[in-house]
Amino acid sequence: MSQTITIDPVTRLEGHGKITIQLDGRGEIKDAHFHVTQVRGFERFSEGRPFYEMPSLMARICGICPVSHLIASAKACEAIMSVRIPHTAAQLRRILNLAQMVQSHALSFFYLSSPDLLLGMEADPKVRNILGVAAAKPELGRAGVGLRRFGQSIIEILGGKRVHPGWVVPGGVTEPLEPAKRDRILAMIPEAYANIALALGAYKAIASQFKAEIDVFANFPSNYMSLIHEDESIEFTDGAARLIDVTGAIIEEGITAARYTEIIGEAVEPYSYTKFAYYKPLGYPEGSYRVGPLARLNIVKRMGTPRAEKEFIEFRQLAAGPIESSFYYHHARLVEMLHGVEKIEEILADPRILEKHVRATAGVNRLEGAGQAEAPRGILHHHYKVDENGKMTWANLVIATGQNNNAMNKGVLQAAQHYIKDGKFTEGILNRVEAVVRTFDPCLSCSTHAAGQMPLQISLVSAAGDVLDRVARD
């Protein structure tokens, strides 16, 4: 008889999801899916709001990467306003976005994935967590906490609070940087460098032990997309995107926010509330692509900062062309964190960062606008339409996790086919299947959407736990 293995919930990721693995009568893998089981309504309940409220509203989508939503949303609003923000405001936003990238990557690497890497895929689930890492490897536990604190502290210094800062607004930021705040950030940088060096050393020392996982953790040719700077260095906040194919050749160049909707489509599958993005000329699923740290390091030609450049050169030696195994998302995150600290230090060394002009003002000059930025997990796109009074009439968000969706599902299937034989499996094997998803560091709260009418169940439960009434819609 056929059999279904269900992993519910998938642990150590942001949001709620499950994995189902279908076996045939012989115990062989027939199919596997990663299901995103929660749903959010930000696109719909933004309708009717004044457009200038959108950055603050969109930041509430996520508590881990609110800055990316702030910036992409503000850019969409600035397209509606037809304004160009001051240079200093753009640089301050860049610091904020890099700080978020560092703290989010630290969360992914140390808190969510390092228990597998440092303690082993077969370790007791009771200790396979950040507390277990801190007990077994105290110096790495402290490094992870320190790097999260570094990024969150910068967000708080600039934006006033660590989560959902309201500092980024349409037209720029609300207030300039004071010298004392600049000096506080600079004082934290040496410790951040030391913590990243420790993490890189630890990762390189153990990476060779995971050859089996590297071979089957979403290891296949794919297209990749990311922002890229004009000099072909890495970019997180401004600029246009590039799409490359499985060989590394450029498919599409100069993908601005205004062009994004012309070339990127979104498909819907019945097993997930997350949409599946694809490159329209190739269709779905052939036009699927990957985004995030691995995509960025496969696309760019240089990092643009000296320490990260050395690590990038070493990273690119892993393959002659694009690096295909999603296991290497872990390594790519560490390289990006090093670049982020270097770039923050570089920007703060420019005296213009203290200039007072940090905001442009305007009203509605266009009825439609789009903005894009790199979130830690990949490129993020906000697209808005408004009426003549500036009230939102429509919104669409293309999130990194939706762009990685096809690759995550293919990766889950690949790992399940490799590890599960004759219908037999262990907890450690199922943990490896989960770990494929963790390499992408998906943000399910950001990415869930709905098309048409959804199945719905509402139960009214008394204080004693008795179901008083239930309403269902299929």
C-alpha positions in Angstrom: 0.0 0.0 0.0 1.1 3.6 -0.6 2.2 5.6 2.4 2.6 9.3 3.3 5.3 10.6 5.7 4.4 13.9 7.2 6.8 16.3 8.9 4.6 18.8 10.7 5.8 21.3 11.7 9.1 21.9 9.9 11.3 23.1 12.7 13.9 25.9 13.0 12.5 28.2 10.4 10.4 31.4 10.4 6.7 30.6 10.1 4.6 27.5 9.8 5.1 24.8 7.2 5.1 21.0 6.8 6.6 18.5 4.4 4.7 15.5 3.0 6.6 12.6 1.3 4.5 10.2 -0.8 5.8 6.6 -1.1 4.5 3.9 -3.5 3.6 0.3 -2.6 7.3 -0.7 -2.8 8.4 2.0 -0.4 10.0 4.1 -3.0 9.6 7.9 -3.1 6.8 9.0 -5.5 6.7 12.7 -4.7 7.4 15.2 -2.0 6.2 18.7 -1.2 6.9 21.6 1.1 3.6 23.1 2.2 3.2 26.6 3.6 0.2 26.3 5.8 -0.3 29.8 7.1 -1.9 32.7 5.3 -1.6 36.5 5.5 -3.6 39.3 4.0 -1.3 42.3 3.8 -2.0 42.9 0.1 -5.7 43.1 0.6 -6.0 45.0 3.9 -3.6 47.7 2.6 -6.3 48.8 0.2 -7.9 52.1 1.2 -4.9 53.2 3.3 -3.0 56.3 2.4 0.1 55.3 0.4 2.5 57.1 2.7 1.5 54.6 5.5 2.6 51.7 3.5 6.3 51.3 4.6 5.3 51.2 8.3 2.4 48.9 7.5 4.5 46.5 5.3 7.2 46.3 8.0 4.7 44.5 10.2 4.7 41.5 7.7 7.9 40.2 9.5 9.8 40.8 12.7 13.0 39.4 11.2 13.4 41.3 8.0 11.1 44.4 8.5 13.8 46.7 7.1 13.8 45.1 3.6 10.0 45.7 3.5 10.4 49.2 4.7 12.9 50.0 2.0 11.1 48.3 -0.9 7.8 49.8 0.2 9.3 53.3 0.5 10.8 53.0 -3.0 7.4 52.1 -4.4 6.0 55.1 -2.7 8.8 57.3 -4.1 7.9 56.1 -7.6 4.4 57.3 -7.0 5.8 60.6 -5.7 8.3 60.9 -8.5 11.1 61.9 -6.2 14.8 61.0 -5.8 15.9 60.8 -2.2 19.0 62.7 -0.8 22.3 60.9 -1.0 22.8 60.8 2.7 19.3 59.3 3.2 20.2 56.6 0.6 23.4 55.8 2.5 21.7 55.6 5.9 19.1 53.2 4.4 22.0 51.1 3.1 23.5 50.9 6.6 20.1 49.9 8.0 19.6 47.2 5.4 23.1 45.8 5.8 22.6 45.7 9.6 19.4 43.7 9.1 21.2 41.4 6.7 23.9 40.7 9.4 21.5 40.0 12.2 19.2 37.9 10.0 22.1 35.8 8.6 23.3 35.3 12.1 19.9 34.0 13.2 19.8 31.6 10.2 23.4 30.3 10.5 23.8 30.2 14.3 20.3 29.7 15.7 18.6 27.6 13.0 21.3 25.7 11.1 24.4 25.5 13.2 22.8 22.8 15.5 22.9 20.5 12.5 26.3 21.6 11.4 28.1 21.6 14.7 26.2 18.9 16.7 25.4 16.7 13.7 22.2 15.8 11.8 21.7 12.7 14.1 22.1 14.6 17.4 19.4 14.3 20.0 16.6 16.8 19.1 16.6 17.9 22.7 20.1 19.5 22.3 19.9 20.3 18.6 19.2 24.0 19.2 21.1 27.2 19.9 21.3 26.3 23.6 22.9 23.0 22.7 25.4 24.8 20.5 26.2 27.3 23.3 26.8 24.4 25.7 29.0 22.4 23.2 30.8 25.3 21.5 30.5 28.3 23.9 32.7 30.6 21.8 30.4 30.1 18.7 27.3 30.5 20.8 28.6 33.8 22.0 29.6 34.8 18.4 26.1 34.1 17.1 24.5 36.2 19.9 27.0 38.9 19.4 26.4 39.2 15.6 22.6 39.3 16.1 23.2 42.0 18.8 25.4 44.0 16.4 22.8 44.1 13.6 19.9 44.8 15.9 21.7 47.5 17.9 22.5 49.4 14.7 18.8 49.2 13.7 17.9 50.5 17.1 20.5 53.3 17.0 19.3 54.5 13.6 15.6 53.7 13.7 14.7 54.1 17.4 13.8 50.4 18.0 15.1 47.0 17.0 11.9 45.7 15.4 9.6 47.6 13.0 11.4 51.0 13.2 9.4 53.8 11.6 12.5 55.7 10.6 12.4 54.9 6.8 9.6 56.9 5.1 8.7 57.8 1.6 11.3 60.4 0.5 14.1 59.2 2.8 14.4 58.9 6.6 12.9 60.9 9.4 16.1 62.2 11.0 19.8 62.5 10.3 22.6 60.6 12.0 24.3 62.2 15.0 28.1 62.0 15.5 27.7 60.2 18.8 25.5 57.5 17.2 28.0 57.1 14.4 30.8 56.5 17.0 28.7 54.0 18.9 28.3 51.9 15.7 32.0 52.2 14.8 32.9 51.0 18.3 31.0 47.7 17.8 32.7 46.8 14.5 36.0 45.1 15.8 34.0 42.6 17.8 31.8 41.8 14.7 34.9 41.1 12.6 36.2 38.7 15.2 32.9 36.9 15.5 32.6 36.4 11.7 36.2 35.2 11.5 35.4 32.6 14.2 32.3 31.5 12.3 34.1 31.2 9.0 36.9 29.2 10.5 34.4 26.8 12.2 32.4 26.3 9.1 35.4 25.6 6.8 36.7 23.1 9.4 33.6 21.0 9.2 32.2 21.6 5.7 34.0 18.6 4.2 32.2 16.3 6.6 28.9 17.0 4.9 29.7 15.8 1.4 26.7 13.6 1.3 24.4 16.5 2.2 26.1 18.8 -0.3 25.4 16.3 -3.0 21.6 16.1 -2.4 20.6 19.4 -0.7 18.8 21.0 -3.7 21.9 20.3 -5.8 20.8 20.9 -9.4 21.2 23.4 -12.2 18.9 26.5 -12.0 18.6 30.1 -13.0 19.5 32.8 -10.4 18.5 36.4 -9.8 19.7 39.2 -7.7 20.4 43.0 -7.6 23.9 43.9 -8.9 25.8 47.2 -8.6 26.9 49.1 -11.8 30.5 47.8 -11.2 29.2 44.2 -10.9 29.8 44.1 -7.2 27.2 43.0 -4.7 24.3 45.3 -4.0 21.5 45.1 -1.4 19.5 48.4 -1.5 19.6 50.1 -4.9 20.2 49.3 -8.6 18.7 46.8 -11.0 18.6 43.0 -11.1 20.3 40.4 -13.2 19.0 37.0 -14.2 21.6 34.3 -15.2 21.0 30.8 -16.5 22.4 27.4 -15.5 25.8 28.1 -17.1 26.1 31.6 -15.6 25.3 33.4 -18.9 23.1 36.5 -18.5 19.5 35.9 -19.6 18.1 39.3 -18.6 19.9 42.5 -17.5 18.8 45.8 -16.0 15.6 44.5 -14.3 14.4 47.6 -12.6 11.4 47.7 -10.3 9.3 49.2 -13.1 10.2 46.3 -15.4 9.8 43.6 -12.9 6.2 42.9 -13.5 6.7 42.7 -17.2 9.1 39.7 -17.0 8.3 37.9 -13.7 5.1 35.9 -13.3 3.6 34.1 -10.3 2.1 30.6 -10.5 -0.1 28.9 -7.9 0.0 25.3 -6.7 -2.8 23.7 -4.8 -0.6 22.5 -1.9 0.8 25.8 -0.7 -0.3 29.4 0.1 3.0 30.6 -1.2 3.2 31.7 -4.8 5.8 30.3 -7.3 7.7 33.1 -9.2 9.1 32.4 -12.7 10.7 34.2 -15.6 7.8 34.8 -18.1 9.6 34.1 -21.4 10.6 30.6 -20.2 7.2 29.9 -18.6 6.5 27.8 -15.4 8.2 25.8 -14.1 11.1 26.0 -16.6 11.5 29.7 -15.8 11.9 29.1 -12.0 15.0 30.6 -10.4 16.8 30.9 -7.0 17.4 34.1 -5.1 19.3 34.9 -1.9 22.9 34.6 -0.7 23.8 31.7 -3.1 22.2 33.5 -6.1 24.0 36.8 -5.2 27.4 35.2 -5.0 26.8 33.3 -8.2 25.9 36.5 -10.1 28.3 39.2 -8.9 31.8 39.5 -10.1 33.3 41.0 -6.9 32.2 41.9 -3.3 33.6 45.5 -3.3 35.2 45.2 0.1 38.6 43.7 0.7 38.1 41.1 3.4 34.9 39.8 1.8 36.6 39.8 -1.6 39.2 37.3 -0.3 36.5 35.0 1.0 34.5 35.4 -2.2 37.4 34.3 -4.4 37.8 31.2 -2.2 34.0 30.6 -2.4 33.9 30.8 -6.1 36.6 28.1 -6.4 34.0 25.6 -5.3 32.8 25.2 -8.9 33.8 26.3 -12.4 30.4 27.8 -13.0 27.4 28.6 -10.8 27.6 26.8 -7.4 24.5 24.6 -7.4 24.1 22.9 -4.0 21.9 24.9 -1.7 24.0 23.6 1.2 26.4 26.4 0.3 23.8 29.0 1.2 25.4 28.7 4.7 28.9 29.6 3.4 27.5 32.4 1.3 25.8 34.0 4.3 29.0 34.2 6.2 30.7 36.0 3.3 27.9 38.4 3.0 28.0 39.1 6.7 31.6 40.0 6.4 30.9 42.3 3.5 28.0 43.9 5.5 30.3 44.9 8.4 33.0 46.2 6.1 30.5 48.3 4.1 28.9 49.8 7.2 32.4 50.8 8.4 33.2 52.3 4.9 29.9 54.3 4.7 30.4 55.7 8.2 33.9 56.9 7.3 32.4 59.3 4.8 31.8 62.8 6.4 28.7 63.2 4.3 26.9 60.6 6.4 26.3 63.3 9.0 24.6 65.8 6.6 21.2 67.0 7.7 19.2 66.9 4.4 17.7 63.4 4.6 14.2 63.6 3.2 12.4 64.8 0.0 8.7 65.6 0.0 6.0 65.4 -2.6 2.5 64.3 -3.2 0.9 61.9 -5.7 2.5 62.4 -9.2 1.8 58.9 -10.5 -1.0 56.4 -9.9 1.4 53.4 -9.8 4.8 52.7 -8.4 7.1 49.8 -7.7 10.2 49.3 -5.5 12.7 46.5 -5.0 15.5 45.7 -2.6 17.5 42.7 -1.4 16.1 41.0 1.7 18.5 38.6 3.5 16.6 35.8 1.7 16.6 37.3 -1.7 15.2 40.1 -3.9 11.9 41.6 -2.7 9.4 43.5 -4.9 6.6 45.8 -3.9 4.1 47.1 -6.5 1.3 49.6 -5.6 -1.6 51.4 -7.3 -3.3 54.4 -5.8 -6.2 56.8 -6.7 -5.8 60.5 -7.2 -6.1 61.2 -3.5 -3.2 58.8 -2.7 -5.3 56.0 -1.3 -4.2 52.4 -2.0 -6.3 50.6 -4.5 -4.1 47.5 -5.1 -0.9 46.0 -3.9 1.2 43.0 -4.9 4.4 41.6 -3.2 6.9 39.2 -4.8 8.8 37.7 -1.9 12.1 35.9 -1.9 10.6 32.7 -0.5 8.1 32.5 -3.4 11.0 32.8 -5.8 12.8 30.0 -4.1 9.7 27.9 -3.8 10.2 25.6 -6.8 13.8 24.9 -5.8 12.8 24.1 -2.2 10.2 21.6 -3.4 12.7 20.0 -5.8 15.3 19.9 -3.0 13.0 18.2 -0.6 12.2 15.5 -3.2 15.9 15.1 -4.1 16.9 14.5 -0.5 13.9 12.2 0.3 14.7 10.1 -2.8 18.3 9.8 -1.6 17.8 9.0 2.0 14.5 7.1 2.3 14.8 3.5 0.9 12.2 0.7 1.1 10.0 3.0 3.2 12.5 3.0 6.0 13.8 6.2 7.7 15.1 7.6 11.0 14.6 10.8 12.8 18.0 11.9 11.5 16.9 11.2 7.9 13.8 13.3 8.3 15.9 16.1 9.9 18.0 16.1 6.8 14.9 16.6 4.6 13.9 19.5 6.9 17.5 20.9 6.7 17.2 21.3 2.9 14.4 23.9 3.6 16.5 25.5 6.3 19.4 26.2 3.8 17.1 28.6 2.0 16.1 30.3 5.3 12.5 30.8 4.1 10.4 33.5 5.6 6.9 32.1 5.5 5.1 35.0 7.2 6.4 37.2 4.4 5.5 35.0 1.5 2.0 33.6 2.1 -0.7 34.8 -0.2 -4.1 33.6 -1.4 -5.8 33.6 -4.8 -9.6 33.2 -5.0 -11.6 31.6 -2.2 -9.6 29.6 0.4 -10.9 26.6 2.4 -11.7 28.0 5.9 -12.7 26.6 9.2 -13.7 28.8 12.2 -14.5 27.2 15.6 -16.1 28.9 18.6 -14.6 27.3 21.8 -15.8 27.8 25.3 -13.5 28.4 28.3 -13.9 24.8 29.2 -12.7 23.7 25.7 -16.0 22.7 24.3 -16.7 23.5 20.6 -19.9 25.6 20.7 -20.1 26.3 17.0 -18.2 25.7 13.8 -18.4 27.3 10.3 -16.6 25.7 7.3 -16.0 26.7 3.7 -14.5 24.2 1.3 
